[in-house]
């Protein structure tokens, strides 16, 4: 990640099938490797059950298409009125 100059790697998990602990282990290892390299991973098209299982074990990861914390959701405009 450092050599390529990227800080986020998108991991397509759409074809995993029913989630299990082996998937959780693989995602956790990818996240750990990314953190060690100074970045993070973002999941593409995860099964809702996989997301729930990851949260159950304490891994809350970014999902492609979801707004990051502190950012408005896509298509939402934020306006500030003067005064």
Legacy VTK file of the C-alpha trace (Angstrom):
# vtk DataFile Version 3.0
C-alpha trace
ASCII
DATASET POLYDATA
POINTS 83 float
0.000 0.000 0.000
2.786 2.390 0.879
4.672 1.708 -2.345
1.526 2.180 -4.442
0.533 5.338 -2.574
-2.978 4.173 -1.688
-4.622 4.226 1.707
-7.805 2.260 0.948
-8.098 -1.146 -0.689
-11.562 -2.196 -1.867
-12.263 -5.890 -1.219
-15.103 -7.402 -3.264
-16.850 -9.898 -0.987
-19.974 -10.317 -3.130
-19.219 -13.905 -4.159
-18.429 -15.388 -0.753
-21.769 -17.070 -0.220
-23.164 -17.608 3.271
-20.764 -15.960 5.734
-18.838 -18.012 8.262
-15.950 -17.605 10.675
-13.381 -18.352 7.967
-14.623 -15.256 6.115
-14.393 -13.212 9.315
-10.833 -14.443 9.839
-9.840 -13.547 6.274
-11.359 -10.058 6.491
-9.724 -9.471 9.885
-6.325 -10.497 8.494
-6.750 -8.209 5.488
-7.676 -5.307 7.758
-4.683 -5.991 10.019
-2.296 -6.126 7.055
-3.761 -2.900 5.681
-3.399 -1.142 9.036
0.207 -2.264 9.311
0.820 -0.756 5.884
-0.801 2.511 6.936
-4.188 2.038 5.284
-7.512 0.307 5.594
-9.911 -1.866 3.625
-13.389 -1.133 2.358
-15.832 -3.949 1.594
-17.729 -4.058 -1.690
-21.209 -5.601 -1.686
-21.068 -7.589 1.573
-23.921 -9.874 2.549
-25.815 -8.213 5.439
-25.181 -11.363 7.467
-21.420 -10.935 6.969
-21.617 -7.332 8.140
-23.588 -8.440 11.204
-21.101 -11.224 11.939
-18.153 -8.829 11.632
-19.830 -6.388 14.028
-20.565 -9.241 16.435
-16.844 -9.966 16.730
-15.958 -6.278 16.980
-14.911 -5.518 13.396
-16.759 -2.507 12.044
-15.458 -1.816 8.560
-16.289 0.652 5.833
-18.647 -0.549 3.145
-18.403 0.885 -0.354
-21.348 3.125 -1.064
-22.045 3.931 2.591
-21.186 7.376 3.860
-18.092 7.521 6.023
-18.489 8.853 9.525
-18.876 12.610 9.411
-19.788 12.632 5.727
-23.298 13.101 4.348
-24.805 10.184 2.457
-24.395 10.294 -1.309
-26.838 12.632 -3.016
-27.398 14.661 0.155
-26.496 18.298 0.014
-25.453 20.120 3.146
-26.294 23.792 3.300
-25.309 26.341 5.896
-27.249 29.561 6.206
-25.230 32.692 6.833
-25.922 34.455 10.136
LINES 1 84
83 0 1 2 3 4 5 6 7 8 9 10 11 12 13 14 15 16 17 18 19 20 21 22 23 24 25 26 27 28 29 30 31 32 33 34 35 36 37 38 39 40 41 42 43 44 45 46 47 48 49 50 51 52 53 54 55 56 57 58 59 60 61 62 63 64 65 66 67 68 69 70 71 72 73 74 75 76 77 78 79 80 81 82
